[in-house]
Amino acid sequence: MKETIMSSSAMIVVSNRLPFILREAEDGTLHRKQCAGGLVTAVAPVVVESGGLWVGWPGMHLKDSNVAIPESDPEDLSPCAGLKSKQVVTVNMDKNTFDGYYNGCCNGTFWPLFHSMPDRAIFKADYWEDYKKANLEFADMTIRALELMYKERGNELAQADEAPLVWIHDYHLMLAANTIRQKAEEKNLRCKLGFFLHIPCPSWDIMRLFPWDDEILQGMLGCDMVGFHIEDYCFNFIDCCQRRLGCRVDRSNMLVEHGGRTVRVRALPIGIPFDRFKSLAASAPRTFSDSQQLILGVDRLDYTKGLVNRIRAFERLLEKHPEYINKVTFLQVAVPSRTDVKEYQELKEEMDMLIGQVNGRFTTPMWSPIRYIYGCISHEQLAGFYRDASVALVTPLRDGMNLVAKEFVACQTEEDPGVLILSPFAGSGAQMMEALLVNPYEIDDVAETIHRALTMDKDERRLRMTCLRRREKQYDVTFWLRSFLKEMGTLRREDGDQVRPTQLMPVSMADFDEYLRDYIKPTDRVALLLDYDGTLAPIAKHPDFATIPVETKRVLERLANVSSVNIAIISGRSLENVRSMVGINNITEYEENLSGLLRALQERCCRDGAWVENKGIILTYHYREVPIEKRPPLVAEARKLFTKFDFTPSMARCAIEARPPVKWNKGRAFHLHPAHPWVERQMAACRARRNTPPTSGSPPPDGTKLLNFQMSMEEGEMEHIMENGRGRGRRPSPSAIEIVPEVPNGA
């Protein structure tokens, strides 16, 4: 008996589009047009049965965001027919923002980049801004959905002691999770967050090309679990998190630690509704005569699908094996995609020209080598093509999974099955090993593989297809959904058992030993460069209250006696203050006559709790204790005075920091200092606040970027300093830095 899928948590699905699109009739009324696909087939019934919600764009720009969503047609038998209008939360945005978000950033940047084709990617700051705006809108609507769910089902959720499950889908919404988590915490709305990427996750060398890759990674890490099709994509993501963000990771268990949380990374290969395609194939009329062998390709017209290479490989087959003339037909179905984009228009023109050349070269009076369908076909007709094809040619240059290969397998007969030729660069290539795997870039090899498939004996075809069919039937789209719910800890089986998530084990000294064994050699000298506020000491309401914890100070005092370690504090505080708080000498001092500016600030701006701190080099105006409603005029007056005295103000946390008009800050000071031989050879281990404000009018804070490292102290005269990420690692707070309070005797 088939297992019943029930989620123990109410589900909110968030996707770029709803499981249907809205269309406006001539009389102005709206009606639904259902969308097909594996996601809708698998997830919609669970949302319907659990009384969940679906958040997404309705497929058109609504004039009124509060317009009523029509119910399904009574004769609608699609998987989402039971989704009531009250279960739908629409996301509406202006056309310009949507165009920059969807056509610009999603399809113009992420689509080629994540498919490892960076030369086709367009990097524009405006597109990125629209992407952020759109993700914020999706996040806001998801919070609205959560509020609606708690309002209507609060008692039920409390009794079940299960937080609602928010499932975010695909590359359109990689930033949404962080915002959803933050706003849900602010509103005290409990929820679980899961994310699934339906396209490939690129390697670090590709991901780092995107200028804002750290924001993408942090956005995805806002979830409790991040899912991909195959393990290769999982390891790519984990590698990016470690190398870009400095996250602690566990590759064996596929876990990433971020912001004090453990995020699970899982391979969840999506399947198809196997039985549905099997049934369609059994009833579909025959499409080709038995005298012809059919080679079939079914794809969206997209540059990632390798269509041009495929046509050239078939042409090479006819050149090398003319015996197939009049006996083999290649049918390519190309579904139109992004027809308004020049790049796709050029691809269509190239396909038309290439197919015309091949047909013109090899056509006989009774036969044409290539039949080309540019358009959409029904599932019934498609199932017939799958069943009758001798060979399915699925050769994308890069693909997240590619369900065409699985659909072809589901439609095959046991008596006389066809052969699947598959690219290893599709996610399905990692699973369907019984297919004939071929590199789509090697035209001659593809041609010879087609020849091998056409001449393969029936016993081998049966053996390969039996294994493929057994696997695809077992790991169908229902299994995919079940696997996701298991990983989220929300799968309710008939026996009531649930699967709970795993956590990353606490870091140990052995972990540091293993990771850093070859990084710092015994002969190296170590330069330990530290910020004060927010690094050595927690942020406090008043600078005098920001004291270094006892254990941290004890470690610094002992390290100061280690001959191979140099310690420096790079701080915005005055030299005297640093000396009194820490006791570090040999810091260069710079003084300026600030009496006039200081006196003016004290006379005009120091009231209602505001005060001025004289750091010697710079002045800081603090207004944290000033009531919020009284801050604007005081802040404006302080900025005016700073400018009058030719000082450059920059905003900090409830403070204005002003300095003489010089083109440096503490980050650039670090960056420039190693240009002078402090010691013969030194390994820098640095730690600075994440959000050190740049100096107004100064160059980008490249030095500050260099200070965004993770630091940990180990045994043996600082032989081990953890710089996780080799220069790009980050830790979210001082508490995320492990301070080892003991340095071995004799150090």
Residue pairs with C-beta under 8 A, 6 or more apart in sequence:
3 482
3 493
3 494
4 493
4 494
5 46
5 478
5 481
5 482
5 485
5 491
6 46
6 49
6 50
6 491
6 492
6 493
7 46
7 50
7 165
7 485
7 490
7 491
7 492
8 160
8 162
8 490
8 491
8 492
8 498
9 160
9 162
9 163
9 164
9 165
9 192
9 488
9 490
10 50
10 51
10 52
10 149
10 153
10 157
10 162
10 164
10 165
11 43
11 46
11 47
11 50
11 52
11 53
11 164
11 165
11 167
12 52
12 53
12 54
12 55
12 142
12 145
12 146
12 149
12 164
12 165
12 166
12 167
12 191
13 43
13 47
13 52
13 53
13 54
13 55
13 56
13 167
13 169
14 54
14 55
14 56
14 138
14 142
14 166
14 167
14 168
14 169
14 173
14 176
15 39
15 54
15 55
15 56
15 168
15 169
15 170
15 172
15 173
16 56
16 57
16 102
16 106
16 169
16 170
16 172
16 173
17 35
17 56
17 57
17 58
17 59
18 35
18 54
18 56
18 57
18 58
18 59
18 88
18 90
19 34
19 35
19 39
19 40
19 44
19 54
19 56
19 79
19 80
19 83
20 32
20 33
20 34
20 35
20 59
20 72
20 80
20 83
21 32
21 33
21 35
21 58
21 59
21 60
22 30
22 31
22 32
22 33
22 58
22 59
22 60
22 62
22 69
22 70
23 30
23 31
23 32
23 33
23 59
23 60
24 30
24 60
25 31
29 70
30 67
30 69
30 70
31 70
31 73
32 70
32 72
32 73
32 76
33 59
34 40
34 76
34 78
34 80
34 81
35 80
36 78
36 379
38 270
38 271
38 272
38 273
38 403
38 477
38 480
39 169
39 198
40 78
40 79
40 80
41 79
41 273
41 276
41 477
42 273
42 477
42 478
42 480
42 481
43 167
43 481
44 54
44 79
44 80
44 82
44 83
45 79
45 82
46 52
46 481
47 53
47 54
47 83
47 87
48 80
48 82
48 83
48 87
51 87
51 153
52 87
53 87
53 88
53 89
53 145
53 148
53 149
54 83
54 87
54 88
54 89
55 89
55 91
55 138
55 141
55 142
55 145
56 89
56 90
56 91
57 90
57 91
57 92
57 93
57 98
58 69
58 90
58 91
58 92
61 92
61 93
61 94
61 95
61 98
62 90
62 92
65 90
65 92
68 85
69 85
69 88
69 90
70 85
71 84
71 85
72 78
72 80
72 81
72 82
72 83
73 81
89 141
89 142
89 144
89 145
89 148
90 141
91 137
91 138
91 141
93 101
93 133
93 134
93 137
96 130
97 130
97 133
97 134
98 130
98 134
99 130
100 126
100 127
100 129
100 130
100 131
101 127
101 130
101 131
101 133
101 134
101 172
102 134
102 172
103 338
103 341
104 122
104 124
104 126
104 127
104 130
104 131
105 124
105 127
105 128
105 130
105 131
106 131
106 171
106 172
107 338
107 341
108 121
108 122
108 124
108 127
109 121
109 122
109 123
109 124
109 127
109 128
109 210
110 121
110 171
110 199
111 171
111 199
111 304
112 118
112 119
112 120
112 121
112 303
112 304
113 121
113 202
113 206
113 207
113 209
113 210
114 171
114 199
114 200
114 201
114 202
114 206
115 199
115 200
115 202
115 304
115 397
115 398
115 399
116 200
116 202
116 203
116 206
116 398
117 303
117 304
117 397
117 398
118 206
118 209
120 303
120 343
121 209
123 209
123 210
123 211
128 211
128 212
131 175
132 175
134 172
135 173
135 174
135 175
135 176
135 179
135 219
136 175
136 179
138 173
138 176
139 175
139 176
139 179
139 180
139 183
140 179
140 183
142 166
142 176
142 180
143 180
143 183
143 184
143 187
143 189
146 164
146 166
146 184
146 187
146 189
146 191
147 187
147 189
149 157
149 164
150 157
150 164
150 189
157 163
157 164
162 490
163 190
163 191
163 192
164 190
164 191
164 192
165 191
165 192
165 194
165 485
165 488
165 490
166 180
166 191
166 192
166 193
166 194
167 194
167 195
167 196
167 484
168 176
168 177
168 180
168 193
168 194
168 195
168 196
168 223
169 195
169 196
169 198
170 196
170 197
170 198
170 199
171 197
171 198
171 199
174 195
174 197
174 216
174 219
174 220
175 215
175 216
175 219
176 219
177 193
177 195
177 219
177 220
177 221
177 222
177 223
178 218
178 219
178 221
178 222
179 222
180 191
180 193
180 222
181 193
181 222
184 190
184 191
192 224
192 488
192 489
192 490
193 222
193 223
193 224
193 225
194 223
194 224
194 225
194 226
194 227
194 484
194 487
194 488
195 220
195 223
195 225
195 226
195 227
196 226
196 227
196 228
196 268
196 484
197 220
197 226
197 227
197 228
197 229
197 233
197 400
198 229
198 270
198 400
198 401
199 400
200 229
200 233
200 398
200 399
200 400
200 427
201 207
201 228
201 233
201 234
201 236
201 237
201 240
202 236
203 236
203 239
203 240
204 236
204 239
204 240
204 243
204 244
207 213
207 216
207 217
207 236
207 240
207 244
208 240
208 244
210 216
213 240
213 244
214 244
214 245
214 730
217 237
217 240
217 241
217 244
217 245
218 245
218 258
220 226
220 237
221 241
221 245
221 247
221 256
221 258
221 259
221 263
223 263
224 261
224 263
224 264
224 488
224 501
225 263
225 264
225 265
225 266
225 487
225 488
225 501
226 237
226 263
226 264
226 265
226 266
227 265
227 266
227 267
227 268
227 484
227 487
228 234
228 237
228 265
228 266
228 267
228 268
229 267
229 268
229 269
229 270
229 400
229 401
229 427
230 267
230 269
230 401
230 427
230 430
230 431
231 267
231 430
232 430
233 267
233 400
233 427
234 254
234 265
234 266
234 267
235 251
235 254
237 265
238 249
238 251
238 254
238 256
238 265
241 247
241 249
241 256
241 258
242 248
242 249
242 256
242 724
242 725
243 725
243 726
243 728
244 725
244 728
245 258
245 725
245 728
245 729
245 730
246 709
246 710
246 724
246 725
246 728
246 729
246 730
246 731
247 256
247 257
247 258
247 724
247 729
248 256
248 257
248 504
248 507
248 724
249 255
249 256
249 257
250 256
250 504
250 505
253 502
253 504
254 264
254 265
254 266
254 267
255 262
255 263
255 264
255 265
255 502
255 503
255 504
256 262
256 263
256 265
256 504
257 263
257 504
258 732
259 732
260 732
260 735
260 736
262 501
262 502
262 503
262 504
264 487
264 501
264 502
266 483
266 487
268 480
268 483
268 484
268 487
269 401
269 427
269 428
269 431
269 475
269 480
270 401
270 403
270 477
270 480
271 406
271 472
271 475
271 476
271 477
271 478
271 479
271 480
272 403
272 406
272 407
272 410
272 472
272 476
272 477
273 476
273 477
273 478
274 406
274 410
274 472
274 473
274 476
274 477
275 473
275 476
277 379
277 383
277 386
277 407
277 410
277 411
278 410
278 411
280 379
280 380
280 383
280 411
281 383
281 384
281 386
281 387
281 410
281 411
281 412
281 413
283 380
284 380
284 381
284 383
284 384
284 387
285 384
286 384
286 388
287 294
287 381
287 384
287 385
287 388
288 294
288 329
288 388
291 327
292 327
292 328
292 329
293 324
293 327
293 328
293 329
293 390
293 391
293 454
294 328
294 329
294 331
294 385
294 388
294 389
294 390
294 391
295 314
295 328
295 329
295 330
295 331
295 389
295 390
295 391
295 392
295 393
295 450
295 454
296 330
296 331
296 333
296 385
296 386
296 389
296 391
296 392
296 393
296 408
297 307
297 310
297 330
297 331
297 332
297 333
297 392
297 393
297 394
297 395
298 332
298 333
298 335
298 382
298 385
298 392
298 404
299 305
299 307
299 332
299 333
299 334
299 335
299 396
299 404
300 334
300 335
300 336
300 337
301 307
301 334
301 335
301 336
301 337
301 344
301 347
301 348
301 351
301 374
302 337
302 338
302 344
302 347
303 343
303 344
303 347
303 397
304 396
304 397
304 398
304 399
305 396
305 397
305 399
306 395
306 396
306 397
306 423
306 440
307 332
307 334
307 347
307 351
308 347
308 350
308 351
308 354
309 395
309 397
309 440
309 441
309 443
309 446
310 332
310 393
310 395
310 440
310 446
311 332
311 351
311 354
311 355
311 358
311 370
312 354
312 443
313 395
313 440
313 443
313 446
313 447
313 450
314 330
314 358
314 369
314 370
314 447
314 450
315 358
315 361
316 443
316 444
316 446
316 447
317 324
317 447
317 450
317 451
318 324
318 325
318 358
318 362
318 369
320 447
320 448
320 451
321 451
324 454
325 362
325 364
325 367
325 369
326 364
326 366
326 367
328 369
328 454
329 367
329 368
329 369
329 370
329 371
330 369
330 370
330 371
330 393
331 370
331 371
331 372
331 373
331 385
331 389
332 355
332 370
332 371
332 372
332 373
333 373
333 377
333 382
333 385
334 348
334 351
334 372
334 373
334 374
335 375
335 376
336 374
336 375
336 376
337 344
338 344
339 345
339 348
348 374
351 372
355 370
355 372
358 369
358 370
359 368
359 369
359 370
362 369
363 369
377 385
382 407
383 407
383 411
386 392
386 407
386 408
386 410
386 411
386 412
387 411
387 412
387 413
389 408
389 418
390 418
390 419
390 453
390 454
391 418
391 419
391 420
391 421
391 450
391 453
391 454
392 404
392 405
392 408
392 418
392 419
392 420
392 421
393 421
393 450
394 402
394 404
394 405
394 408
394 420
394 421
394 422
394 423
394 426
394 428
395 421
395 422
395 423
395 438
395 440
395 446
396 402
396 423
396 425
396 426
396 440
397 423
397 425
397 440
397 441
398 425
398 426
399 423
399 425
399 426
399 427
399 428
400 426
400 427
401 426
401 427
401 428
402 423
402 426
402 427
402 428
403 428
405 420
405 422
405 426
405 428
405 432
405 435
406 428
406 432
406 472
408 418
408 420
409 420
409 432
409 465
409 468
409 469
409 472
410 469
410 472
410 473
412 418
412 465
412 469
414 462
414 465
414 466
414 469
416 458
416 461
417 461
417 462
417 464
417 465
418 461
418 465
419 435
419 436
419 453
419 454
419 456
419 461
419 464
419 465
420 432
420 434
420 435
420 436
420 464
420 465
420 468
421 435
421 436
421 438
421 446
421 449
421 450
421 453
422 428
422 429
422 432
422 435
422 436
422 437
422 438
423 429
423 437
423 438
423 439
423 440
424 430
424 437
424 438
424 439
425 439
425 440
429 435
429 437
431 471
431 475
432 468
432 471
434 463
434 464
434 465
434 467
434 468
435 464
435 468
436 449
436 452
436 453
438 445
438 446
438 449
439 445
439 446
440 446
482 491
485 491
486 499
487 499
487 501
488 501
489 498
489 499
489 500
489 501
490 498
491 498
491 499
492 498
507 738
509 714
509 715
509 740
512 712
512 714
512 720
512 722
513 714
513 720
515 722
515 724
516 714
516 720
516 721
516 722
519 683
519 720
519 721
519 723
520 526
520 683
520 718
520 719
520 720
520 721
522 719
523 681
524 564
524 681
524 682
524 683
525 564
525 565
525 566
525 679
525 680
525 681
525 682
525 683
526 564
526 565
526 566
526 682
526 683
526 684
526 685
526 718
526 721
527 566
527 568
527 674
527 678
527 679
527 682
527 683
527 684
527 685
528 559
528 565
528 566
528 567
528 568
528 685
528 711
528 718
528 721
529 568
529 569
529 570
529 670
529 684
529 685
529 686
529 687
529 707
530 536
530 567
530 568
530 569
530 570
530 686
530 687
530 688
530 711
531 569
531 570
531 571
531 666
531 687
531 688
531 689
531 692
531 707
532 546
532 569
532 571
532 573
532 578
532 581
532 582
533 539
533 543
533 546
533 571
533 572
533 573
533 689
534 689
534 733
534 734
535 687
535 688
535 689
535 734
535 737
536 548
536 552
536 556
536 569
536 582
536 734
537 546
537 547
537 548
537 549
537 581
537 734
538 546
538 734
539 546
539 653
540 546
540 547
541 624
541 625
542 622
543 573
543 577
543 613
546 581
547 581
548 556
548 581
548 582
549 739
551 739
551 741
552 739
553 582
554 741
555 713
555 739
555 740
555 741
555 743
556 567
556 582
557 583
558 743
558 747
559 565
559 567
559 713
559 718
559 743
559 747
560 567
561 747
562 717
562 718
562 743
562 747
563 717
564 717
564 718
565 717
565 718
566 678
566 679
566 682
567 584
568 584
568 587
569 578
569 582
569 584
569 587
570 666
570 667
570 669
570 670
570 688
570 707
571 578
571 666
572 615
572 618
572 620
572 657
572 666
573 581
573 615
574 614
574 615
574 616
574 617
575 587
575 589
575 616
576 616
577 615
578 584
578 587
579 585
579 587
589 616
590 616
590 617
591 616
591 617
592 616
592 617
592 660
594 614
594 619
596 645
597 619
597 641
597 642
597 645
597 647
598 612
598 614
598 619
600 641
600 645
601 612
601 619
601 621
601 638
601 641
602 612
604 637
604 641
605 612
605 621
605 634
605 637
605 638
605 641
606 612
607 634
608 625
608 626
608 627
608 630
608 634
609 623
609 624
609 625
609 626
609 627
610 621
610 622
610 623
610 625
610 626
610 634
611 621
611 622
612 619
612 620
612 621
612 622
613 619
613 620
613 621
613 622
617 659
617 660
618 657
618 658
618 659
618 660
619 642
619 647
619 657
619 658
620 652
620 655
620 656
620 657
620 658
621 638
621 642
621 655
621 656
621 658
622 654
622 655
623 631
623 634
623 635
623 638
623 654
623 655
623 656
624 653
624 654
624 655
626 634
635 656
638 649
638 656
639 649
639 656
642 648
642 649
642 656
642 658
643 649
646 660
646 661
647 658
647 659
647 660
647 661
648 658
648 659
648 660
648 661
648 695
648 696
648 697
649 656
649 657
649 658
649 696
650 656
650 657
650 658
650 693
650 694
650 695
650 696
651 657
651 693
652 693
657 693
659 695
661 697
663 695
663 697
663 698
663 699
664 672
664 695
664 698
665 692
665 694
665 695
665 698
665 701
665 703
665 704
666 692
666 703
666 704
667 688
667 692
667 701
667 702
667 703
667 704
667 705
667 706
667 707
668 698
668 699
668 701
668 702
668 703
668 704
669 703
670 686
670 703
670 706
670 707
671 702
671 703
671 706
672 703
674 682
674 684
683 721
685 709
685 711
685 718
685 721
685 722
685 723
686 706
686 707
686 708
686 709
686 711
686 723
687 707
687 709
687 710
687 711
687 731
687 737
688 704
688 707
688 708
688 709
690 708
690 730
690 731
690 732
692 701
692 704
692 707
694 700
694 701
694 704
695 701
706 727
708 728
708 729
708 730
709 723
709 724
709 725
709 727
709 729
709 730
710 722
710 723
710 724
710 725
710 729
710 730
710 731
710 736
710 737
711 721
711 722
711 723
711 737
712 720
712 721
712 722
712 737
712 738
712 740
713 721
713 738
713 739
713 740
713 743
714 720
714 721
714 722
714 740
715 740
715 743
715 744
716 744
716 747
717 747
723 729
731 737
